[in-house]
Amino acid sequence: MTGGCLCGSVKFTATGVGGDHGVCHCGTCRKWSGGPTMAIHVEGLEFENEDNVKSFVSSDWAERGFCQNCGTHLFYRMRDGSMTVVWAGAFDKNDGFSLASEIYIDSKPAGYNFAGDHPRMTEHEFLKSLGMVE
């Protein structure tokens, strides 16, 4: 599946693309994107013009990638390589995804809600699912 940034400087091909997207409400994602993030798990991610991709280490365990020219947010990746997600809006075609889950639901501002019956995990529940807390 292909995608890229707003200015066209970065193009990517993602393999092993999950069919559903998750929403993150954590403070870091909201500050990074201006709202909740919608992301799709991928198994592989290859870039054209990789020199235009920059990353920012946003925590002890993860980094976020973006186009150095237009600032488009492209991915979130565990620094140990165990997980990569691509922002749903960065894909060329993103109308086939369904909302699968929400994480950091305890950090979500009261002003919006996503409809549907899907799993909603608190920060602790999510970090526990990754084996990062007891």
N, CA, C and O atoms as a printed pandas DataFrame, in Angstrom:
     atom_number atom_name residue_name chain_id  residue_number  x_coord  y_coord  z_coord
0              1         N          MET        A               1    0.845   -1.160    0.000
1              2        CA          MET        A               1    0.000    0.000    0.000
2              3         C          MET        A               1    0.900    1.235    0.000
3              4         O          MET        A               1    1.916    1.261    0.694
4              5         N          THR        A               2    0.540    2.239   -0.759
5              6        CA          THR        A               2    1.404    3.402   -0.920
6              7         C          THR        A               2    0.848    4.625   -0.202
7              8         O          THR        A               2   -0.328    4.695    0.153
8              9         N          GLY        A               3    1.737    5.576   -0.006
9             10        CA          GLY        A               3    1.349    6.831    0.622
10            11         C          GLY        A               3    2.470    7.830    0.504
11            12         O          GLY        A               3    3.462    7.596   -0.186
12            13         N          GLY        A               4    2.307    8.943    1.183
13            14        CA          GLY        A               4    3.333    9.963    1.144
14            15         C          GLY        A               4    2.924   11.205    1.902
15            16         O          GLY        A               4    1.919   11.232    2.613
16            17         N          CYS        A               5    3.731   12.225    1.727
17            18        CA          CYS        A               5    3.517   13.476    2.448
18            19         C          CYS        A               5    2.733   14.475    1.597
19            20         O          CYS        A               5    2.451   14.223    0.426
20            21         N          LEU        A               6    2.394   15.585    2.190
21            22        CA          LEU        A               6    1.598   16.620    1.540
22            23         C          LEU        A               6    2.317   17.252    0.354
23            24         O          LEU        A               6    1.692   17.511   -0.674
24            25         N          CYS        A               7    3.614   17.504    0.477
25            26        CA          CYS        A               7    4.337   18.200   -0.593
26            27         C          CYS        A               7    4.858   17.261   -1.678
27            28         O          CYS        A               7    5.315   17.725   -2.723
28            29         N          GLY        A               8    4.797   15.945   -1.447
29            30        CA          GLY        A               8    5.265   14.978   -2.434
30            31         C          GLY        A               8    6.736   14.633   -2.328
31            32         O          GLY        A               8    7.237   13.841   -3.127
32            33         N          SER        A               9    7.446   15.207   -1.360
33            34        CA          SER        A               9    8.873   14.920   -1.196
34            35         C          SER        A               9    9.142   13.516   -0.682
35            36         O          SER        A               9   10.210   12.957   -0.929
36            37         N          VAL        A              10    8.175   12.940    0.035
37            38        CA          VAL        A              10    8.326   11.599    0.594
38            39         C          VAL        A              10    7.208   10.717    0.069
39            40         O          VAL        A              10    6.034   11.081    0.119
40            41         N          LYS        A              11    7.590    9.555   -0.434
41            42        CA          LYS        A              11    6.625    8.536   -0.832
42            43         C          LYS        A              11    7.050    7.248   -0.141
43            44         O          LYS        A              11    8.239    7.006    0.069
44            45         N          PHE        A              12    6.073    6.430    0.209
45            46        CA          PHE        A              12    6.404    5.177    0.884
46            47         C          PHE        A              12    5.533    4.040    0.382
47            48         O          PHE        A              12    4.459    4.243   -0.184
48            49         N          THR        A              13    6.041    2.833    0.613
49            50        CA          THR        A              13    5.286    1.610    0.393
50            51         C          THR        A              13    5.272    0.858    1.712
51            52         O          THR        A              13    6.321    0.587    2.297
52            53         N          ALA        A              14    4.078    0.526    2.171
53            54        CA          ALA        A              14    3.914   -0.232    3.408
54            55         C          ALA        A              14    3.456   -1.641    3.062
55            56         O          ALA        A              14    2.613   -1.833    2.186
56            57         N          THR        A              15    4.017   -2.620    3.753
57            58        CA          THR        A              15    3.615   -4.014    3.571
58            59         C          THR        A              15    3.004   -4.525    4.872
59            60         O          THR        A              15    3.244   -3.976    5.947
60            61         N          GLY        A              16    2.211   -5.583    4.751
61            62        CA          GLY        A              16    1.577   -6.146    5.936
62            63         C          GLY        A              16    0.671   -5.147    6.626
63            64         O          GLY        A              16    0.650   -5.056    7.854
64            65         N          VAL        A              17   -0.076   -4.401    5.833
65            66        CA          VAL        A              17   -0.919   -3.330    6.375
66            67         C          VAL        A              17   -2.149   -3.932    7.037
67            68         O          VAL        A              17   -2.880   -4.711    6.424
68            69         N          GLY        A              18   -2.370   -3.562    8.300
69            70        CA          GLY        A              18   -3.562   -4.011    9.015
70            71         C          GLY        A              18   -4.811   -3.412    8.386
71            72         O          GLY        A              18   -4.749   -2.345    7.776
72            73         N          GLY        A              19   -5.933   -4.084    8.530
73            74        CA          GLY        A              19   -7.169   -3.618    7.912
74            75         C          GLY        A              19   -7.930   -2.604    8.725
75            76         O          GLY        A              19   -8.912   -2.041    8.241
76            77         N          ASP        A              20   -7.509   -2.355    9.944
77            78        CA          ASP        A              20   -8.226   -1.447   10.824
78            79         C          ASP        A              20   -7.271   -0.421   11.407
79            80         O          ASP        A              20   -6.057   -0.619   11.428
80            81         N          HIS        A              21   -7.843    0.682   11.880
81            82        CA          HIS        A              21   -6.993    1.682   12.512
82            83         C          HIS        A              21   -7.363    1.855   13.974
83            84         O          HIS        A              21   -8.492    1.604   14.394
84            85         N          GLY        A              22   -6.383    2.286   14.720
85            86        CA          GLY        A              22   -6.571    2.595   16.123
86            87         C          GLY        A              22   -6.435    4.090   16.332
87            88         O          GLY        A              22   -5.788    4.788   15.551
88            89         N          VAL        A              23   -7.050    4.563   17.387
89            90        CA          VAL        A              23   -6.995    5.977   17.735
90            91         C          VAL        A              23   -6.258    6.110   19.060
91            92         O          VAL        A              23   -6.531    5.370   20.004
92            93         N          CYS        A              24   -5.325    7.052   19.129
93            94        CA          CYS        A              24   -4.606    7.324   20.372
94            95         C          CYS        A              24   -4.971    8.720   20.865
95            96         O          CYS        A              24   -4.969    9.688   20.105
96            97         N          HIS        A              25   -5.286    8.796   22.164
97            98        CA          HIS        A              25   -5.665   10.060   22.788
98            99         C          HIS        A              25   -4.595   10.573   23.749
99           100         O          HIS        A              25   -4.859   11.510   24.503
100          101         N          CYS        A              26   -3.399    9.989   23.745
101          102        CA          CYS        A              26   -2.387   10.421   24.716
102          103         C          CYS        A              26   -1.995   11.878   24.457
103          104         O          CYS        A              26   -2.154   12.392   23.350
104          105         N          GLY        A              27   -1.487   12.519   25.487
105          106        CA          GLY        A              27   -1.103   13.919   25.368
106          107         C          GLY        A              27   -0.026   14.159   24.330
107          108         O          GLY        A              27   -0.037   15.189   23.657
108          109         N          THR        A              28    0.911   13.220   24.187
109          110        CA          THR        A              28    1.979   13.391   23.204
110          111         C          THR        A              28    1.419   13.351   21.788
111          112         O          THR        A              28    1.770   14.195   20.963
112          113         N          CYS        A              29    0.556   12.385   21.495
113          114        CA          CYS        A              29   -0.045   12.310   20.153
114          115         C          CYS        A              29   -0.897   13.538   19.864
115          116         O          CYS        A              29   -0.861   14.076   18.757
116          117         N          ARG        A              30   -1.670   13.988   20.864
117          118        CA          ARG        A              30   -2.524   15.158   20.642
118          119         C          ARG        A              30   -1.682   16.411   20.405
119          120         O          ARG        A              30   -2.030   17.243   19.567
120          121         N          LYS        A              31   -0.584   16.546   21.136
121          122        CA          LYS        A              31    0.296   17.701   20.925
122          123         C          LYS        A              31    0.990   17.608   19.562
123          124         O          LYS        A              31    1.141   18.612   18.866
124          125         N          TRP        A              32    1.406   16.400   19.191
125          126        CA          TRP        A              32    2.102   16.167   17.924
126          127         C          TRP        A              32    1.202   16.462   16.737
127          128         O          TRP        A              32    1.641   17.066   15.758
128          129         N          SER        A              33   -0.064   16.038   16.816
129          130        CA          SER        A              33   -0.933   16.123   15.644
130          131         C          SER        A              33   -2.035   17.174   15.735
131          132         O          SER        A              33   -2.708   17.443   14.741
132          133         N          GLY        A              34   -2.227   17.763   16.893
133          134        CA          GLY        A              34   -3.304   18.726   17.057
134          135         C          GLY        A              34   -4.628   18.082   17.399
135          136         O          GLY        A              34   -5.644   18.775   17.468
136          137         N          GLY        A              35   -4.650   16.788   17.614
137          138        CA          GLY        A              35   -5.866   16.053   17.960
138          139         C          GLY        A              35   -5.528   14.593   18.126
139          140         O          GLY        A              35   -4.349   14.238   18.153
140          141         N          PRO        A              36   -6.520   13.736   18.237
141          142        CA          PRO        A              36   -6.224   12.312   18.350
142          143         C          PRO        A              36   -5.587   11.800   17.060
143          144         O          PRO        A              36   -5.870   12.304   15.973
144          145         N          THR        A              37   -4.732   10.805   17.192
145          146        CA          THR        A              37   -4.113   10.234   15.993
146          147         C          THR        A              37   -4.840    8.965   15.582
147          148         O          THR        A              37   -5.342    8.217   16.420
148          149         N          MET        A              38   -4.885    8.738   14.280
149          150        CA          MET        A              38   -5.456    7.516   13.719
150          151         C          MET        A              38   -4.341    6.820   12.964
151          152         O          MET        A              38   -3.774    7.374   12.022
152          153         N          ALA        A              39   -4.027    5.596   13.384
153          154        CA          ALA        A              39   -2.861    4.914   12.841
154          155         C          ALA        A              39   -3.167    3.462   12.505
155          156         O          ALA        A              39   -4.034    2.830   13.109
156          157         N          ILE        A              40   -2.428    2.952   11.520
157          158        CA          ILE        A              40   -2.588    1.581   11.040
158          159         C          ILE        A              40   -1.268    0.840   11.229
159          160         O          ILE        A              40   -0.211    1.337   10.839
160          161         N          HIS        A              41   -1.329   -0.343   11.825
161          162        CA          HIS        A              41   -0.129   -1.172   11.988
162          163         C          HIS        A              41    0.363   -1.652   10.630
163          164         O          HIS        A              41   -0.431   -2.032    9.769
164          165         N          VAL        A              42    1.682   -1.632   10.446
165          166        CA          VAL        A              42    2.310   -2.162    9.239
166          167         C          VAL        A              42    3.465   -3.066    9.657
167          168         O          VAL        A              42    4.043   -2.898   10.731
168          169         N          GLU        A              43    3.792   -4.023    8.795
169          170        CA          GLU        A              43    4.925   -4.909    9.060
170          171         C          GLU        A              43    6.208   -4.368    8.456
171          172         O          GLU        A              43    7.290   -4.576    9.006
172          173         N          GLY        A              44    6.098   -3.677    7.329
173          174        CA          GLY        A              44    7.274   -3.118    6.672
174          175         C          GLY        A              44    6.971   -1.747    6.111
175          176         O          GLY        A              44    5.838   -1.461    5.724
176          177         N          LEU        A              45    7.990   -0.896    6.069
177          178        CA          LEU        A              45    7.821    0.470    5.578
178          179         C          LEU        A              45    9.090    0.883    4.851
179          180         O          LEU        A              45   10.160    0.972    5.454
180          181         N          GLU        A              46    8.967    1.136    3.548
181          182        CA          GLU        A              46   10.106    1.548    2.727
182          183         C          GLU        A              46    9.810    2.901    2.113
183          184         O          GLU        A              46    8.698    3.155    1.650
184          185         N          PHE        A              47   10.818    3.774    2.113
185          186        CA          PHE        A              47   10.653    5.139    1.620
186          187         C          PHE        A              47   11.425    5.390    0.343
187          188         O          PHE        A              47   12.525    4.870    0.159
188          189         N          GLU        A              48   10.839    6.196   -0.550
189          190        CA          GLU        A              48   11.574    6.845   -1.628
190          191         C          GLU        A              48   12.010    8.186   -1.044
191          192         O          GLU        A              48   11.316    8.744   -0.194
192          193         N          ASN        A              49   13.126    8.695   -1.480
193          194        CA          ASN        A              49   13.626    9.983   -0.975
194          195         C          ASN        A              49   13.738    9.971    0.545
195          196         O          ASN        A              49   13.303   10.907    1.216
196          197         N          GLU        A              50   14.320    8.916    1.074
197          198        CA          GLU        A              50   14.412    8.752    2.527
198          199         C          GLU        A              50   15.170    9.891    3.205
199          200         O          GLU        A              50   15.002   10.114    4.404
200          201         N          ASP        A              51   16.001   10.614    2.454
201          202        CA          ASP        A              51   16.715   11.753    3.034
202          203         C          ASP        A              51   15.760   12.834    3.517
203          204         O          ASP        A              51   16.125   13.641    4.373
204          205         N          ASN        A              52   14.541   12.864    2.982
205          206        CA          ASN        A              52   13.551   13.856    3.401
206          207         C          ASN        A              52   12.755   13.423    4.626
207          208         O          ASN        A              52   11.938   14.190    5.134
208          209         N          VAL        A              53   12.986   12.199    5.106
209          210        CA          VAL        A              53   12.303   11.704    6.302
210          211         C          VAL        A              53   13.187   11.979    7.513
211          212         O          VAL        A              53   14.344   11.561    7.563
212          213         N          LYS        A              54   12.634   12.672    8.465
213          214        CA          LYS        A              54   13.334   12.938    9.723
214          215         C          LYS        A              54   12.535   12.294   10.841
215          216         O          LYS        A              54   11.338   12.044   10.696
216          217         N          SER        A              55   13.199   12.026   11.955
217          218        CA          SER        A              55   12.482   11.443   13.083
218          219         C          SER        A              55   12.816   12.197   14.359
219          220         O          SER        A              55   13.857   12.843   14.485
220          221         N          PHE        A              56   11.893   12.085   15.292
221          222        CA          PHE        A              56   11.997   12.731   16.586
222          223         C          PHE        A              56   11.781   11.664   17.648
223          224         O          PHE        A              56   10.765   10.969   17.629
224          225         N          VAL        A              57   12.721   11.526   18.571
225          226        CA          VAL        A              57   12.579   10.572   19.668
226          227         C          VAL        A              57   11.638   11.205   20.689
227          228         O          VAL        A              57   12.001   12.153   21.385
228          229         N          SER        A              58   10.413   10.661   20.765
229          230        CA          SER        A              58    9.378   11.281   21.593
230          231         C          SER        A              58    9.227   10.643   22.974
231          232         O          SER        A              58    8.508   11.169   23.823
232          233         N          SER        A              59    9.893    9.526   23.200
233          234        CA          SER        A              59    9.872    8.874   24.514
234          235         C          SER        A              59   11.075    7.944   24.594
235          236         O          SER        A              59   11.838    7.811   23.637
236          237         N          ASP        A              60   11.232    7.312   25.731
237          238        CA          ASP        A              60   12.337    6.363   25.891
238          239         C          ASP        A              60   12.205    5.177   24.943
239          240         O          ASP        A              60   13.198    4.515   24.643
240          241         N          TRP        A              61   10.985    4.899   24.467
241          242        CA          TRP        A              61   10.742    3.693   23.675
242          243         C          TRP        A              61   10.318    3.944   22.237
243          244         O          TRP        A              61   10.244    2.991   21.461
244          245         N          ALA        A              62   10.033    5.195   21.840
245          246        CA          ALA        A              62    9.464    5.395   20.501
246          247         C          ALA        A              62    9.997    6.641   19.811
247          248         O          ALA        A              62   10.529    7.555   20.443
248          249         N          GLU        A              63    9.835    6.645   18.484
249          250        CA          GLU        A              63   10.163    7.812   17.674
250          251         C          GLU        A              63    9.037    8.055   16.680
251          252         O          GLU        A              63    8.262    7.152   16.364
252          253         N          ARG        A              64    8.962    9.277   16.200
253          254        CA          ARG        A              64    7.930    9.686   15.252
254          255         C          ARG        A              64    8.614   10.253   14.025
255          256         O          ARG        A              64    9.559   11.034   14.136
256          257         N          GLY        A              65    8.130    9.855   12.842
257          258        CA          GLY        A              65    8.742   10.291   11.597
258          259         C          GLY        A              65    7.874   11.291   10.863
259          260         O          GLY        A              65    6.646   11.256   10.942
260          261         N          PHE        A              66    8.544   12.188   10.142
261          262        CA          PHE        A              66    7.844   13.254    9.427
262          263         C          PHE        A              66    8.662   13.714    8.232
263          264         O          PHE        A              66    9.864   13.460    8.162
264          265         N          CYS        A              67    8.011   14.392    7.290
265          266        CA          CYS        A              67    8.701   14.988    6.150
266          267         C          CYS        A              67    9.405   16.252    6.614
267          268         O          CYS        A              67    8.794   17.109    7.252
268          269         N          GLN        A              68   10.690   16.372    6.295
269          270        CA          GLN        A              68   11.436   17.552    6.721
270          271         C          GLN        A              68   11.018   18.813    5.970
271          272         O          GLN        A              68   11.307   19.921    6.422
272          273         N          ASN        A              69   10.342   18.661    4.833
273          274        CA          ASN        A              69    9.956   19.832    4.041
274          275         C          ASN        A              69    8.593   20.391    4.420
275          276         O          ASN        A              69    8.458   21.595    4.638
276          277         N          CYS        A              70    7.579   19.530    4.502
277          278        CA          CYS        A              70    6.218   20.026    4.777
278          279         C          CYS        A              70    5.724   19.682    6.171
279          280         O          CYS        A              70    4.696   20.202    6.607
280          281         N          GLY        A              71    6.440   18.811    6.881
281          282        CA          GLY        A              71    6.061   18.467    8.247
282          283         C          GLY        A              71    5.011   17.382    8.385
283          284         O          GLY        A              71    4.597   17.073    9.503
284          285         N          THR        A              72    4.563   16.786    7.271
285          286        CA          THR        A              72    3.552   15.732    7.358
286          287         C          THR        A              72    4.008   14.630    8.307
287          288         O          THR        A              72    5.131   14.137    8.204
288          289         N          HIS        A              73    3.135   14.249    9.227
289          290        CA          HIS        A              73    3.410   13.155   10.150
290          291         C          HIS        A              73    3.231   11.844    9.404
291          292         O          HIS        A              73    2.194   11.621    8.779
292          293         N          LEU        A              74    4.224   10.983    9.466
293          294        CA          LEU        A              74    4.225    9.756    8.676
294          295         C          LEU        A              74    4.078    8.491    9.506
295          296         O          LEU        A              74    3.275    7.622    9.167
296          297         N          PHE        A              75    4.841    8.373   10.589
297          298        CA          PHE        A              75    4.817    7.115   11.338
298          299         C          PHE        A              75    5.174    7.312   12.797
299          300         O          PHE        A              75    5.703    8.345   13.208
300          301         N          TYR        A              76    4.863    6.277   13.561
301          302        CA          TYR        A              76    5.271    6.113   14.954
302          303         C          TYR        A              76    5.904    4.738   15.003
303          304         O          TYR        A              76    5.335    3.770   14.501
304          305         N          ARG        A              77    7.085    4.648   15.608
305          306        CA          ARG        A              77    7.809    3.369   15.593
306          307         C          ARG        A              77    8.461    3.139   16.951
307          308         O          ARG        A              77    9.067    4.041   17.529
308          309         N          MET        A              78    8.324    1.898   17.452
309          310        CA          MET        A              78    9.046    1.521   18.663
310          311         C          MET        A              78   10.531    1.492   18.307
311          312         O          MET        A              78   10.911    0.982   17.254
312          313         N          ARG        A              79   11.352    2.031   19.172
313          314        CA          ARG        A              79   12.780    2.124   18.881
314          315         C          ARG        A              79   13.443    0.753   18.775
315          316         O          ARG        A              79   14.489    0.621   18.140
316          317         N          ASP        A              80   12.844   -0.266   19.390
317          318        CA          ASP        A              80   13.405   -1.618   19.276
318          319         C          ASP        A              80   12.927   -2.341   18.017
319          320         O          ASP        A              80   13.285   -3.497   17.791
320          321         N          GLY        A              81   12.115   -1.662   17.191
321          322        CA          GLY        A              81   11.646   -2.230   15.935
322          323         C          GLY        A              81   10.457   -3.166   16.065
323          324         O          GLY        A              81   10.046   -3.775   15.077
324          325         N          SER        A              82    9.897   -3.296   17.258
325          326        CA          SER        A              82    8.822   -4.265   17.482
326          327         C          SER        A              82    7.462   -3.833   16.933
327          328         O          SER        A              82    6.578   -4.674   16.770
328          329         N          MET        A              83    7.275   -2.553   16.646
329          330        CA          MET        A              83    5.984   -2.089   16.140
330          331         C          MET        A              83    6.166   -0.803   15.342
331          332         O          MET        A              83    6.909    0.096   15.738
332          333         N          THR        A              84    5.476   -0.737   14.216
333          334        CA          THR        A              84    5.426    0.486   13.415
334          335         C          THR        A              84    3.981    0.726   13.022
335          336         O          THR        A              84    3.284   -0.193   12.591
336          337         N          VAL        A              85    3.535    1.964   13.173
337          338        CA          VAL        A              85    2.215    2.358   12.684
338          339         C          VAL        A              85    2.388    3.566   11.773
339          340         O          VAL        A              85    3.274    4.397   11.972
340          341         N          VAL        A              86    1.526    3.642   10.779
341          342        CA          VAL        A              86    1.524    4.769    9.839
342          343         C          VAL        A              86    0.240    5.541   10.069
343          344         O          VAL        A              86   -0.824    4.949   10.251
344          345         N          TRP        A              87    0.337    6.853   10.061
345          346        CA          TRP        A              87   -0.860    7.684   10.235
346          347         C          TRP        A              87   -1.800    7.429    9.070
347          348         O          TRP        A              87   -1.381    7.438    7.913
348          349         N          ALA        A              88   -3.057    7.204    9.373
349          350        CA          ALA        A              88   -4.048    6.826    8.362
350          351         C          ALA        A              88   -4.098    7.825    7.215
351          352         O          ALA        A              88   -4.225    7.426    6.058
352          353         N          GLY        A              89   -4.003    9.094    7.510
353          354        CA          GLY        A              89   -4.091   10.122    6.478
354          355         C          GLY        A              89   -2.914   10.165    5.528
355          356         O          GLY        A              89   -2.992   10.817    4.487
356          357         N          ALA        A              90   -1.820    9.484    5.858
357          358        CA          ALA        A              90   -0.644    9.485    4.987
358          359         C          ALA        A              90   -0.763    8.478    3.846
359          360         O          ALA        A              90   -0.002    8.548    2.881
360          361         N          PHE        A              91   -1.709    7.542    3.945
361          362        CA          PHE        A              91   -1.910    6.585    2.855
362          363         C          PHE        A              91   -2.618    7.261    1.686
363          364         O          PHE        A              91   -3.456    8.141    1.883
364          365         N          ASP        A              92   -2.274    6.845    0.466
365          366        CA          ASP        A              92   -2.937    7.394   -0.722
366          367         C          ASP        A              92   -4.421    7.049   -0.735
367          368         O          ASP        A              92   -5.249    7.873   -1.122
368          369         N          LYS        A              93   -4.753    5.846   -0.319
369          370        CA          LYS        A              93   -6.158    5.416   -0.234
370          371         C          LYS        A              93   -6.387    4.940    1.189
371          372         O          LYS        A              93   -5.740    3.997    1.643
372          373         N          ASN        A              94   -7.294    5.578    1.885
373          374        CA          ASN        A              94   -7.520    5.179    3.271
374          375         C          ASN        A              94   -8.993    4.981    3.608
375          376         O          ASN        A              94   -9.377    5.049    4.776
376          377         N          ASP        A              95   -9.818    4.737    2.596
377          378        CA          ASP        A              95  -11.242    4.572    2.855
378          379         C          ASP        A              95  -11.637    3.145    3.225
379          380         O          ASP        A              95  -12.807    2.905    3.524
380          381         N          GLY        A              96  -10.727    2.211    3.217
381          382        CA          GLY        A              96  -11.060    0.826    3.534
382          383         C          GLY        A              96  -10.821    0.438    4.981
383          384         O          GLY        A              96  -11.012   -0.723    5.343
384          385         N          PHE        A              97  -10.410    1.376    5.814
385          386        CA          PHE        A              97  -10.098    1.072    7.204
386          387         C          PHE        A              97  -11.321    1.265    8.093
387          388         O          PHE        A              97  -12.154    2.138    7.846
388          389         N          SER        A              98  -11.415    0.441    9.127
389          390        CA          SER        A              98  -12.470    0.566   10.132
390          391         C          SER        A              98  -11.833    0.871   11.476
391          392         O          SER        A              98  -10.696    0.475   11.733
392          393         N          LEU        A              99  -12.559    1.570   12.330
393          394        CA          LEU        A              99  -12.068    1.876   13.669
394          395         C          LEU        A              99  -12.066    0.601   14.501
395          396         O          LEU        A              99  -13.106   -0.030   14.685
396          397         N          ALA        A             100  -10.889    0.224   15.003
397          398        CA          ALA        A             100  -10.740   -1.027   15.743
398          399         C          ALA        A             100  -10.621   -0.817   17.243
399          400         O          ALA        A             100  -11.107   -1.637   18.021
400          401         N          SER        A             101   -9.975    0.283   17.665
401          402        CA          SER        A             101   -9.736    0.471   19.094
402          403         C          SER        A             101   -9.339    1.911   19.386
403          404         O          SER        A             101   -8.976    2.676   18.493
404          405         N          GLU        A             102   -9.422    2.249   20.665
405          406        CA          GLU        A             102   -8.936    3.531   21.159
406          407         C          GLU        A             102   -8.048    3.241   22.360
407          408         O          GLU        A             102   -8.363    2.390   23.192
408          409         N          ILE        A             103   -6.932    3.964   22.438
409          410        CA          ILE        A             103   -6.028    3.817   23.575
410          411         C          ILE        A             103   -5.851    5.161   24.264
411          412         O          ILE        A             103   -6.111    6.217   23.687
412          413         N          TYR        A             104   -5.402    5.096   25.519
413          414        CA          TYR        A             104   -5.270    6.272   26.378
414          415         C          TYR        A             104   -6.624    6.979   26.504
415          416         O          TYR        A             104   -6.704    8.207   26.490
416          417         N          ILE        A             105   -7.675    6.182   26.627
417          418        CA          ILE        A             105   -9.020    6.743   26.704
418          419         C          ILE        A             105   -9.173    7.631   27.938
419          420         O          ILE        A             105  -10.002    8.542   27.947
420          421         N          ASP        A             106   -8.383    7.374   28.973
421          422        CA          ASP        A             106   -8.436    8.196   30.180
422          423         C          ASP        A             106   -7.780    9.564   29.982
423          424         O          ASP        A             106   -7.875   10.419   30.863
424          425         N          SER        A             107   -7.119    9.786   28.852
425          426        CA          SER        A             107   -6.526   11.091   28.527
426          427         C          SER        A             107   -7.348   11.864   27.505
427          428         O          SER        A             107   -7.011   13.000   27.172
428          429         N          LYS        A             108   -8.421   11.261   27.006
429          430        CA          LYS        A             108   -9.239   11.885   25.958
430          431         C          LYS        A             108   -9.973   13.103   26.510
431          432         O          LYS        A             108  -10.612   13.015   27.559
432          433         N          PRO        A             109   -9.888   14.246   25.812
433          434        CA          PRO        A             109  -10.682   15.402   26.223
434          435         C          PRO        A             109  -12.178   15.090   26.110
435          436         O          PRO        A             109  -12.582   14.241   25.316
436          437         N          ALA        A             110  -12.980   15.769   26.895
437          438        CA          ALA        A             110  -14.423   15.504   26.935
438          439         C          ALA        A             110  -15.157   15.989   25.689
439          440         O          ALA        A             110  -16.303   15.596   25.474
440          441         N          GLY        A             111  -14.544   16.821   24.870
441          442        CA          GLY        A             111  -15.237   17.481   23.767
442          443         C          GLY        A             111  -15.533   16.649   22.537
443          444         O          GLY        A             111  -16.181   17.150   21.618
444          445         N          TYR        A             112  -15.093   15.407   22.473
445          446        CA          TYR        A             112  -15.390   14.562   21.311
446          447         C          TYR        A             112  -15.471   13.104   21.741
447          448         O          TYR        A             112  -14.935   12.721   22.780
448          449         N          ASN        A             113  -16.144   12.302   20.936
449          450        CA          ASN        A             113  -16.245   10.855   21.136
450          451         C          ASN        A             113  -16.294   10.175   19.782
451          452         O          ASN        A             113  -16.837   10.724   18.823
452          453         N          PHE        A             114  -15.732    8.986   19.703
453          454        CA          PHE        A             114  -15.841    8.165   18.506
454          455         C          PHE        A             114  -16.957    7.155   18.727
455          456         O          PHE        A             114  -17.005    6.488   19.761
456          457         N          ALA        A             115  -17.846    7.046   17.761
457          458        CA          ALA        A             115  -18.986    6.136   17.865
458          459         C          ALA        A             115  -18.551    4.701   17.626
459          460         O          ALA        A             115  -17.479    4.447   17.077
460          461         N          GLY        A             116  -19.382    3.781   18.038
461          462        CA          GLY        A             116  -19.144    2.376   17.750
462          463         C          GLY        A             116  -18.776    1.582   18.980
463          464         O          GLY        A             116  -18.396    2.126   20.017
464          465         N          ASP        A             117  -18.902    0.288   18.832
465          466        CA          ASP        A             117  -18.584   -0.645   19.901
466          467         C          ASP        A             117  -17.238   -1.277   19.585
467          468         O          ASP        A             117  -17.158   -2.221   18.799
468          469         N          HIS        A             118  -16.192   -0.763   20.191
469          470        CA          HIS        A             118  -14.835   -1.256   19.981
470          471         C          HIS        A             118  -14.077   -1.140   21.300
471          472         O          HIS        A             118  -14.499   -0.390   22.181
472          473         N          PRO        A             119  -12.980   -1.856   21.455
473          474        CA          PRO        A             119  -12.213   -1.774   22.699
474          475         C          PRO        A             119  -11.687   -0.363   22.950
475          476         O          PRO        A             119  -11.250    0.333   22.034
476          477         N          ARG        A             120  -11.744    0.031   24.210
477          478        CA          ARG        A             120  -11.206    1.314   24.664
478          479         C          ARG        A             120  -10.319    1.011   25.873
479          480         O          ARG        A             120  -10.787    0.488   26.885
480          481         N          MET        A             121   -9.027    1.349   25.753
481          482        CA          MET        A             121   -8.069    1.006   26.801
482          483         C          MET        A             121   -7.519    2.261   27.465
483          484         O          MET        A             121   -7.243    3.260   26.800
484          485         N          THR        A             122   -7.362    2.197   28.786
485          486        CA          THR        A             122   -6.701    3.269   29.512
486          487         C          THR        A             122   -5.198    3.208   29.227
487          488         O          THR        A             122   -4.714    2.265   28.601
488          489         N          GLU        A             123   -4.479    4.210   29.687
489          490        CA          GLU        A             123   -3.020    4.204   29.540
490          491         C          GLU        A             123   -2.433    2.952   30.183
491          492         O          GLU        A             123   -1.619    2.261   29.572
492          493         N          HIS        A             124   -2.842    2.662   31.410
493          494        CA          HIS        A             124   -2.293    1.509   32.116
494          495         C          HIS        A             124   -2.611    0.204   31.384
495          496         O          HIS        A             124   -1.739   -0.652   31.236
496          497         N          GLU        A             125   -3.846    0.052   30.930
497          498        CA          GLU        A             125   -4.231   -1.166   30.210
498          499         C          GLU        A             125   -3.408   -1.338   28.937
499          500         O          GLU        A             125   -2.987   -2.448   28.611
500          501         N          PHE        A             126   -3.181   -0.246   28.222
501          502        CA          PHE        A             126   -2.401   -0.328   26.989
502          503         C          PHE        A             126   -0.946   -0.677   27.277
503          504         O          PHE        A             126   -0.388   -1.576   26.648
504          505         N          LEU        A             127   -0.325    0.028   28.224
505          506        CA          LEU        A             127    1.075   -0.256   28.551
506          507         C          LEU        A             127    1.236   -1.679   29.085
507          508         O          LEU        A             127    2.250   -2.329   28.828
508          509         N          LYS        A             128    0.251   -2.158   29.817
509          510        CA          LYS        A             128    0.287   -3.544   30.299
510          511         C          LYS        A             128    0.229   -4.520   29.124
511          512         O          LYS        A             128    0.910   -5.546   29.136
512          513         N          SER        A             129   -0.579   -4.207   28.111
513          514        CA          SER        A             129   -0.676   -5.092   26.941
514          515         C          SER        A             129    0.644   -5.182   26.187
515          516         O          SER        A             129    0.897   -6.163   25.488
516          517         N          LEU        A             130    1.485   -4.161   26.327
517          518        CA          LEU        A             130    2.813   -4.161   25.703
518          519         C          LEU        A             130    3.879   -4.756   26.617
519          520         O          LEU        A             130    5.036   -4.883   26.217
520          521         N          GLY        A             131    3.498   -5.123   27.845
521          522        CA          GLY        A             131    4.452   -5.662   28.800
522          523         C          GLY        A             131    5.333   -4.603   29.427
523          524         O          GLY        A             131    6.405   -4.921   29.941
524          525         N          MET        A             132    4.904   -3.351   29.396
525          526        CA          MET        A             132    5.725   -2.258   29.913
526          527         C          MET        A             132    5.437   -1.935   31.379
527          528         O          MET        A             132    6.246   -1.281   32.037
528          529         N          VAL        A             133    4.294   -2.387   31.893
529          530        CA          VAL        A             133    3.947   -2.211   33.308
530          531         C          VAL        A             133    3.266   -3.484   33.793
531          532         O          VAL        A             133    2.830   -4.317   32.998
532          533         N          GLU        A             134    3.185   -3.616   35.106
533          534        CA          GLU        A             134    2.495   -4.773   35.720
534          535         C          GLU        A             134    1.011   -4.522   35.776
535          536         O          GLU        A             134    0.259   -5.371   36.255
